[in-house]
Amino acid sequence: MFRVVRTAAISAALLLALSGCVGDGKVPDRVIVVGSGLAGHAAAWAALDAGSEVLWIEKNKDLGGSTAIATGTFSAAGTRLQKAKGIEDSVELFAKDLNRIGKGKADQDLLMLYATKSAEVWEWFVDHGLEPSPQSPFIDPVHSPYSVPRTNTPVKNSAAEYCKVLQAAMKPLEAKLTVLKSTRVTDLIQYKGAVVGVKTQGPEGEKDYLGKAVILATGGFGSNFDLIASRLPKYAQLRSVTMPHAVGDGILMAEKAGARLVHMDYLVGYFGAIAEEGKKATGFGSLTSGFAERWKGDVWLSLEGKRFVNEDGDDEDPRETALDAIPEQTAIIVFDQAAVDRNGGFSKLPVRGFDQWLAKGYGVKKADTVEGLAEAFGLPVDAVRATIDQVNADAAAGTDPRFGKKENYPVSTPPFYGIKSYGTIFMTQGGVKTNTRMEVISTEGKPIRGLYAAGEVQGTAQWGGLGYAGGSGNTPPLVFGMEAGRNAARAPGY
Ligand SMILES: Cc1cc2nc3c(=O)[nH]c(=O)nc-3n(C[C@H](O)[C@H](O)[C@H](O)COP(=O)(O)OP(=O)(O)OC[C@H]3O[C@@H](n4cnc5c(N)ncnc54)[C@H](O)[C@@H]3O)c2cc1C
């Protein structure tokens, strides 16, 4: 007979209450998958494919998680598409690139698993009907470039395309699948240290479900601003484009169950976004990252009024790294009327709604003098003046000795414009420690029996280190989700 209790010291009354709640009896020989983004889809399919019953629980009313808004890049080394185009690539080269961008800080076993399995998983999608875009594989211009073209997208550049393929693959196996939507997992149920089920809140109220293994595929915490402020205060000013579900439920539940968390002191603020005063959530339309690629003659100032990076460099990583080091990960993008004319007018500005932002007077400001612009943003006027004087002197000399910008223009023709650009969260880097079987590791360094985690809940730094390599938000949840599903399906029952 199996009685479900918590591992923490438990009173007789609570033990009785829990026992009444979940009932006595055997734990069903099924895998419980929590979350239905890329990782949840991959895990549910793989567990079904390995012959297991699956109970799939999603707190949103629709399946898909972040794929509702995420684009579809997938990085893989050694694919048929690469070979057909004569591109030489290898797992070793992929791993080397990941370590260059991640500064060698990833878990090397997970990084190697990602690099090794990436092509196999990509080909699985292609063989199951995913149509690659004609330009695949390419060097993604938005992120730090890989040394060879390795990034793919589906024809329709949406991460939801991977879910469609996985759902079609699950169709013949659906007799073994139960899906609960609008049902939030609120806690893990443990017995003698092992995880044996979940507590939920759903349309039918509170219910407990038992299973031989639970896979957390609950995503990151980019929309939990209280958690960020309390655990990562350095990043309290970051804005976020992540979805409302991304509040770290799985990370907090795993921590409570004794899991070790990693990289919870690091968060990448991608460059950058305008945001309304007091609002942390923002949208794609307010992103300012296009300035690096598509606008010449802008200067980025820290809140101390100093330049901090080559604004036009073709590698995203130095910009992200530099942004991490400046106060509040916030920059003011400054340019003059000559830049507007040089770049083809306001219609060519790489941010949407410039006029509306200017009218609101918060994210965008205009002034007749550099000093007036500095004052409008509350920047130290003398520091800004000194920086712009240096920019103008560098432009006259045709050089940028500090940051190496190639095209240097003066900022001297009024009026002057400024855009407040916040570092912006797309995904979160800290999460639950796992091994390469996707078993969650305890604070004592041992696997917690019955508990698995895959996807952003692991934290992207665990497989990618301190930096962001293109496709490394989508590919690992798919690769590791499949690993978690397969391994959980093979877990011994109770
Ligand atoms: C705008 C945007 C664009 C992006 N573009 C790219 C890109 O081009 N390339 C790339 O590689 N990466 C990209 N990413 C990152 C990538 O999309 C994510 O890393 C990836 O989708 C995460 O997948 P996941 O399955 O781990 O989590 P998610 O997709 O976030 O799924 C988690 C799921 O778990 C559910 N859940 C959470 N808590 C509970 C609970 N307590 N009970 C039940 N269910 C729960 C959620 O509702 C959600 O459905 C982008 C991200 C964003 C936000």
The ligand as a MOL file (V3000), in Angstrom:
LIG
                    3D

  0  0  0     0  0            999 V3000
M  V30 BEGIN CTAB
M  V30 COUNTS 53 58 0 0 0
M  V30 BEGIN ATOM
M  V30 1 C 8.9620 36.9490 -28.1740 0
M  V30 2 C 9.8810 35.7760 -28.0910 0
M  V30 3 C 10.5810 35.3690 -29.2300 0
M  V30 4 C 11.4560 34.3000 -29.1600 0
M  V30 5 N 12.1140 33.9170 -30.2840 0
M  V30 6 C 12.9810 32.8760 -30.2320 0
M  V30 7 C 13.6780 32.4480 -31.4000 0
M  V30 8 O 13.4920 32.9600 -32.5050 0
M  V30 9 N 14.5760 31.4350 -31.2640 0
M  V30 10 C 14.8000 30.8130 -30.0900 0
M  V30 11 O 15.6160 29.9010 -30.0600 0
M  V30 12 N 14.1390 31.1690 -28.9710 0
M  V30 13 C 13.2230 32.1710 -29.0170 0
M  V30 14 N 12.5350 32.5380 -27.8930 0
M  V30 15 C 12.7070 31.7380 -26.6650 0
M  V30 16 C 11.9300 30.4340 -26.7510 0
M  V30 17 O 10.7030 30.6950 -27.3720 0
M  V30 18 C 11.6960 29.8470 -25.3610 0
M  V30 19 O 12.9490 29.6160 -24.7640 0
M  V30 20 C 10.9440 28.5190 -25.4610 0
M  V30 21 O 9.7340 28.6920 -26.1520 0
M  V30 22 C 10.6500 27.9650 -24.0830 0
M  V30 23 O 9.9020 26.7910 -24.2030 0
M  V30 24 P 9.4210 26.0220 -22.9110 0
M  V30 25 O 8.5750 24.8990 -23.3870 0
M  V30 26 O 10.5690 25.7040 -22.0470 0
M  V30 27 O 8.5330 27.0770 -22.0950 0
M  V30 28 P 7.1690 27.8090 -22.4820 0
M  V30 29 O 6.9390 27.8670 -23.9250 0
M  V30 30 O 7.1670 29.0870 -21.7480 0
M  V30 31 O 6.0500 26.8470 -21.9140 0
M  V30 32 C 5.7980 26.6900 -20.5540 0
M  V30 33 C 4.3760 26.2000 -20.4110 0
M  V30 34 O 4.1640 25.7570 -19.0740 0
M  V30 35 C 2.9060 26.2320 -18.6190 0
M  V30 36 N 2.9490 26.3120 -17.1640 0
M  V30 37 C 3.7530 27.1150 -16.4140 0
M  V30 38 N 3.5010 26.9180 -15.1030 0
M  V30 39 C 2.5400 25.9730 -15.0240 0
M  V30 40 C 1.8640 25.3680 -13.9450 0
M  V30 41 N 2.1220 25.7050 -12.6740 0
M  V30 42 N 0.9130 24.4430 -14.2120 0
M  V30 43 C 0.6240 24.1000 -15.5100 0
M  V30 44 N 1.2170 24.6600 -16.5740 0
M  V30 45 C 2.1800 25.5800 -16.3320 0
M  V30 46 C 2.7850 27.5810 -19.2970 0
M  V30 47 O 1.4640 28.0560 -19.3010 0
M  V30 48 C 3.3340 27.2880 -20.6800 0
M  V30 49 O 2.3560 26.7910 -21.5460 0
M  V30 50 C 11.6400 33.6090 -27.9250 0
M  V30 51 C 10.9370 34.0030 -26.7990 0
M  V30 52 C 10.0530 35.0720 -26.8750 0
M  V30 53 C 9.2890 35.4560 -25.6400 0
M  V30 END ATOM
M  V30 BEGIN BOND
M  V30 1 1 1 2
M  V30 2 1 2 3
M  V30 3 2 2 52
M  V30 4 2 3 4
M  V30 5 1 4 5
M  V30 6 1 4 50
M  V30 7 2 5 6
M  V30 8 1 6 7
M  V30 9 1 6 13
M  V30 10 2 7 8
M  V30 11 1 7 9
M  V30 12 1 9 10
M  V30 13 2 10 11
M  V30 14 1 10 12
M  V30 15 2 12 13
M  V30 16 1 13 14
M  V30 17 1 14 15
M  V30 18 1 14 50
M  V30 19 1 15 16
M  V30 20 1 16 17
M  V30 21 1 16 18
M  V30 22 1 18 19
M  V30 23 1 18 20
M  V30 24 1 20 21
M  V30 25 1 20 22
M  V30 26 1 22 23
M  V30 27 1 23 24
M  V30 28 2 24 25
M  V30 29 1 24 26
M  V30 30 1 24 27
M  V30 31 1 27 28
M  V30 32 2 28 29
M  V30 33 1 28 30
M  V30 34 1 28 31
M  V30 35 1 31 32
M  V30 36 1 32 33
M  V30 37 1 33 34
M  V30 38 1 33 48
M  V30 39 1 34 35
M  V30 40 1 35 36
M  V30 41 1 35 46
M  V30 42 1 36 37
M  V30 43 1 36 45
M  V30 44 2 37 38
M  V30 45 1 38 39
M  V30 46 1 39 40
M  V30 47 2 39 45
M  V30 48 1 40 41
M  V30 49 2 40 42
M  V30 50 1 42 43
M  V30 51 2 43 44
M  V30 52 1 44 45
M  V30 53 1 46 47
M  V30 54 1 46 48
M  V30 55 1 48 49
M  V30 56 2 50 51
M  V30 57 1 51 52
M  V30 58 1 52 53
M  V30 END BOND
M  V30 END CTAB
M  END
